[in-house]
Amino acid sequence: MFIIDRIEGQWAVIEYKSKTFNLPLSILPSGAKEGDIIQIQISLNEEAAEVRKEAINNLAEELFED
């Protein structure tokens, strides 16, 4: 369970299993407030990762051309 512990400026302090971490308010649902319980789903974006990997490889090739 992810609980919005408090709001500090543009950040929400989230409590999860007796630990806390910050999330920007901009990614929370509109109207989210202290005490609300939020759901967080994390997934891999393999397509974006591959595009990023190719871009990095291209930059490396440009930097190390003879």
C-alpha positions in Angstrom: 0.0 0.0 0.0 1.4 3.4 -1.0 0.2 6.2 1.2 0.6 9.9 0.6 2.2 10.9 3.9 2.4 14.6 3.2 2.9 17.2 0.5 6.1 19.3 0.5 6.1 22.0 -2.1 5.9 20.2 -5.5 6.6 16.8 -3.9 4.5 14.1 -2.4 6.2 12.1 0.4 5.0 8.5 -0.1 5.1 5.9 2.6 5.6 2.3 1.7 6.3 -0.5 4.2 7.7 2.0 6.8 10.0 3.6 4.2 9.4 7.0 2.5 10.3 8.4 -0.9 9.3 11.4 -2.9 7.3 11.7 -6.1 6.6 14.8 -8.0 3.0 16.0 -7.5 2.7 16.4 -11.3 2.5 12.6 -11.8 -0.1 12.0 -9.2 -3.8 12.2 -10.0 -5.4 15.6 -9.7 -6.8 16.2 -6.2 -4.5 13.7 -4.5 -4.0 14.7 -0.9 -2.4 13.6 2.3 -3.7 10.3 3.6 -4.8 9.1 0.1 -3.8 5.6 -1.0 -2.4 5.4 -4.5 -1.6 2.5 -6.8 1.7 2.4 -8.6 2.3 0.1 -11.5 5.7 -0.2 -13.0 6.5 -1.9 -16.3 9.4 -2.0 -18.7 9.3 -0.1 -22.0 11.5 -2.3 -24.1 10.8 -0.3 -27.3 12.0 3.0 -25.8 15.0 1.2 -24.2 16.0 -0.1 -27.6 15.7 3.3 -29.2 17.8 4.8 -26.4 20.4 2.1 -26.7 20.7 2.7 -30.5 21.0 6.5 -30.0 23.8 5.9 -27.4 25.6 3.5 -29.8 25.3 6.0 -32.6 26.8 8.8 -30.5 29.7 6.5 -29.4 30.4 5.7 -33.0 30.5 9.4 -33.9 32.8 10.2 -31.0 35.3 7.4 -31.7 35.5 7.7 -35.5 39.1 7.5 -36.9 
